[in-house]
Amino acid sequence: MVYDSVYGNTQKIAEAVGGALAGETKVVRVNEVDPARLGQIDLLIVGSPTLGGRPSEPMQDFLVRIPGTAVKGLKFATFDTRYSGKFVRVFGFAAEKIGENLVSKGGVQSSPPEPFYVKGKKGPLKEGELERAANWARGLSR
């Protein structure tokens, strides 16, 4: 699993997801991942906070650096942390944009993008989101 986090909320979700998955799972911050080695895994999970309707800058850089062959045929799932304010929907969300990028490189989306909510721009996470993240992870096909 690859994630980025600005205020710590996305990291908490990533750790909850990683802890709920069966089998060998690595939860790794985006700046510690070699995008060329992604083809060596069974399921890629990618998460980022939504900032201005997009993934974080480090996540965007990571997505650009993924070679076209690294994710071809690879199953993936995406999630983001987001604020549920009035005008947020206008710009879109990180999970959808990450998914579009991976599909364009030949990845296979195994589940719809999943949102996890924070109470304000910087958080904290809304009540029950860590439990919901663990349940989401258990439902992912490996």
C-alpha positions as CSV (number, residue, x, y, z in Angstrom):
1,M,0.0,0.0,0.0
2,V,1.3,3.4,-1.0
3,Y,0.0,6.6,0.7
4,D,0.8,10.2,1.4
5,S,-0.4,12.2,4.3
6,V,-0.2,15.9,5.2
7,Y,-2.0,16.2,8.6
8,G,-1.7,12.5,9.6
9,N,-5.3,11.5,8.8
10,T,-4.5,9.6,5.6
11,Q,-1.7,7.8,7.4
12,K,-4.1,6.6,10.1
13,I,-6.5,5.3,7.4
14,A,-3.6,3.6,5.5
15,E,-2.4,1.9,8.7
16,A,-6.0,0.7,9.5
17,V,-6.4,-0.7,6.0
18,G,-3.0,-2.3,6.1
19,G,-3.7,-3.9,9.5
20,A,-7.0,-5.4,8.3
21,L,-5.6,-7.0,5.1
22,A,-4.7,-10.7,5.2
23,G,-1.3,-11.9,4.1
24,E,1.9,-9.9,3.7
25,T,1.1,-6.2,3.5
26,K,3.5,-3.3,3.5
27,V,2.2,0.2,4.2
28,V,4.7,2.6,2.7
29,R,4.8,6.4,2.4
30,V,4.8,7.5,-1.3
31,N,8.4,9.0,-1.1
32,E,9.8,5.6,-0.1
33,V,8.4,3.6,-3.1
34,D,10.2,2.8,-6.3
35,P,7.3,3.0,-8.9
36,A,9.2,0.6,-11.3
37,R,8.7,-2.2,-8.7
38,L,5.0,-2.1,-8.5
39,G,4.5,-5.1,-10.8
40,Q,5.8,-7.4,-8.1
41,I,2.6,-7.2,-5.9
42,D,-0.8,-8.7,-6.1
43,L,-2.9,-5.7,-5.1
44,L,-1.9,-2.1,-5.1
45,I,-3.8,0.2,-2.7
46,V,-3.1,3.9,-3.1
47,G,-4.3,6.7,-0.8
48,S,-3.9,10.5,-0.6
49,P,-5.5,13.4,1.0
50,T,-7.6,15.5,-1.4
51,L,-6.0,18.9,-1.7
52,G,-7.6,21.4,-4.2
53,G,-9.5,18.5,-5.8
54,R,-6.3,16.5,-6.5
55,P,-3.9,14.1,-4.7
56,S,-1.0,15.7,-2.8
57,E,2.0,16.9,-4.8
58,P,4.2,13.9,-3.7
59,M,1.5,11.5,-4.9
60,Q,1.1,13.3,-8.2
61,D,4.9,13.1,-8.7
62,F,4.8,9.4,-7.9
63,L,2.0,8.7,-10.4
64,V,3.9,10.5,-13.1
65,R,7.0,8.4,-12.5
66,I,5.1,5.0,-12.8
67,P,6.4,3.4,-16.0
68,G,3.6,2.3,-18.3
69,T,4.4,-1.4,-17.9
70,A,4.7,-1.4,-14.1
71,V,0.9,-1.5,-13.4
72,K,-0.3,-3.2,-16.6
73,G,-2.9,-5.8,-15.5
74,L,-2.3,-5.0,-11.8
75,K,-5.4,-4.9,-9.6
76,F,-5.6,-1.7,-7.5
77,A,-7.9,0.2,-5.2
78,T,-7.8,3.9,-4.2
79,F,-8.9,5.9,-1.3
80,D,-8.7,9.5,-0.1
81,T,-9.4,11.6,2.9
82,R,-11.6,14.6,2.3
83,Y,-13.6,17.3,3.9
84,S,-17.3,17.4,3.2
85,G,-17.7,21.1,2.7
86,K,-20.1,22.8,0.3
87,F,-17.7,23.7,-2.5
88,V,-15.4,20.7,-2.3
89,R,-17.4,18.6,-4.9
90,V,-16.8,21.2,-7.6
91,F,-13.1,20.3,-7.9
92,G,-13.3,16.5,-7.5
93,F,-11.4,14.1,-5.3
94,A,-8.0,12.5,-5.1
95,A,-9.1,8.9,-5.2
96,E,-10.9,9.3,-8.5
97,K,-7.9,11.0,-10.1
98,I,-5.4,8.4,-8.8
99,G,-7.7,5.7,-10.3
100,E,-7.9,7.4,-13.6
101,N,-4.1,7.6,-13.8
102,L,-3.6,4.0,-13.0
103,V,-6.3,2.8,-15.4
104,S,-4.6,4.9,-18.2
105,K,-1.4,2.9,-17.5
106,G,-3.2,-0.4,-17.7
107,G,-4.1,-1.0,-14.1
108,V,-7.4,-2.8,-13.2
109,Q,-9.6,-1.1,-10.7
110,S,-10.9,-3.8,-8.3
111,S,-13.3,-1.6,-6.4
112,P,-14.7,2.0,-6.6
113,P,-12.7,4.8,-5.0
114,E,-13.4,5.0,-1.3
115,P,-13.7,8.3,0.6
116,F,-12.9,8.7,4.3
117,Y,-14.0,11.9,6.0
118,V,-12.3,14.5,8.2
119,K,-14.1,17.0,10.4
120,G,-12.3,20.0,9.1
121,K,-9.6,20.9,6.6
122,K,-6.9,19.5,8.9
123,G,-9.0,16.8,10.6
124,P,-9.4,15.0,12.8
125,L,-11.1,12.0,11.2
126,K,-14.8,11.7,11.7
127,E,-16.0,9.2,14.3
128,G,-15.9,5.6,13.0
129,E,-13.7,6.2,9.9
130,L,-10.9,3.9,11.1
131,E,-13.3,1.0,11.7
132,R,-14.9,1.7,8.3
133,A,-11.4,1.7,6.7
134,A,-10.7,-1.7,8.2
135,N,-14.0,-3.1,7.0
136,W,-13.3,-1.7,3.5
137,A,-10.0,-3.4,3.4
138,R,-11.4,-6.8,4.4
139,G,-13.8,-6.5,1.4
140,L,-11.1,-5.9,-1.1
141,S,-10.3,-8.8,-3.4
142,R,-6.7,-9.9,-3.3
